[in-house]
């Protein structure tokens, strides 16, 4: 009985926090009200399966002035694809060479090689597919919130049952653990960011040192924290209607992707606490389903991920415990790289 009471108490408390947070986490509606253009930056490493589709989507937007791709030592078809697009469209610029330090270092190199010529930088991941109005919508939202940056959590297009189970865990954690009203301010203790879609004003990016000043695997949260430390605000929102991210395919990819973010964002203890939280949610299916229905509506998630929410919580707990185990032994890796603090190899 005590376990049931504890589980439901935790789940209901998280649900209450989530409902309160939704007022500060709007679902952005596509708009073309903003007339400013943006410069897009993306780091890629062995993204042959994503490079062409990513560039097609980005180049379809009139709001994009340039696309700067940092090719982090790809060994597949990525370099050939990028070269073909650069020859065909003058907006595409490619910066090559492996960057020790991974994604943050590659993005820093890309910005240094091709500084922004517009007031805004938009950082995306290679598995993101933006709508033509994405950039304008983010700029309009940042201006509305009087923020120097806007970061959005996107609709996940599940590539497998594993991604339907595990992908929602990150957003649920965001909505149930972070006080959004405090996150809207400039206090760096309450910082969140999504590197899949992160818009930042060029002057604010330069003032905080940008990616070149970061030494963290979870570079998106680190950038948000750096911006806040410099006195800037970061607006958070659902970008489900302006962009989509392709989910990982295998269970191992999904589990290690979630675990990597958790371990380098919260440490081994944080992973264990996250696992306990997920196990408690799995023991309280009714409030968990209610919470998942809310996030599914806000992020346009599949009904399958809602129905299987208790199973997803168990899978997320397992991924977190695996990350704690492997992270403590320095075994967390991605795409042929071993990760350590200050050296990333995460999917770009």
C-alpha positions, 0 to 999 in steps of 0.5 A: 500500500505504501508503494502505491501511495508513494507512486501516485503521490509522485505521479500526481505531483508531477502532473500538477507541475506539468499542467502549471508549466503548460502556460509557459510552454506554448505550441508555436503556430507557423507564422510569416510575420517576421521578415528577418532571415537567419543563418543555419548551423549544423554539425554532421558526422556520418549523416549520409542518411539524413544530409540530403533530406535535411538540406532540402527542407532547410533550403526550401525556406526563404528565411534561410540566408545560409546553411553552414555545415560542419562535417566532423570527419564523416567516413560515409557518403556525407562529404559527397552529398554536402559537396554536391549541394554546395556546388548547386546552391551558393547558400550552402557552406561546408567546413570540414575536418574532425573536431576534438570536442565533438559537436560543440567544437564543430559548431564553434568552428563552423561559426568561426569559419562563416560568421553570421551575416544576419541578426539570428543563428539557428542551430539544428540537428541533421535529423530535423526537418523544418517547415518553411515557416520555422525560422520566422516563427522562432524569431517572432516568438523570441521577439514576443517574449523579449528573449535573446534565444528561443529553443523548441522541442519538436514532434518526434517521427518514430522510426520504431517501437523503441523510439515511440517508447523512449522519445517522450521521456525527455519532454515529460522530464522537462515539463514535470521537473523544471519550473517554467516561470523561473526558466523564463527568467535569466537565472542560470540555475533554471536553464534548459535547451534543445540542440535540435532546434535552438535560435539565438540572437547573434549579439547575445551569442557572441557576448556569452562566448558561443559554443567555443566557450562551452566544455560540456557534452550536453551543449544545448543546456550549457549554451542556455546556461551561458546565455542566462549567465550573461543576462539574457532570456531563453524562451521555451516552447513546443515546435511540433507544428514547425519541425519534426525530428526523426526518432532513432531506430533501434532500442540500443540507439534510443536507450543510449541516446537518452542515457547519454543526455541524462548522464552528462546532464545530471551525473550518475546520481541523477540517472539513478534518481530519474530511474526511480522516478520512472519506476514510480510512474510505471506503478501509477498508470492512471496519472501517468496516462493523463500526463502523457495525453497532455504532452502528446497533444502539445507535441503531436506524439503518436497515440501508441506512445501514450497507450504504452506509457507504463512500458515506456517508463520501465524502458526509460528507467532501464536506459537511465540505470545503464547510463549510470553504470556505463558512465561511471566506467567511462564506457558511454560512446556514440558513433565510434567515439568514447565520450568524456566530459569535454569530449563529445561524440553525440549524434548531430 
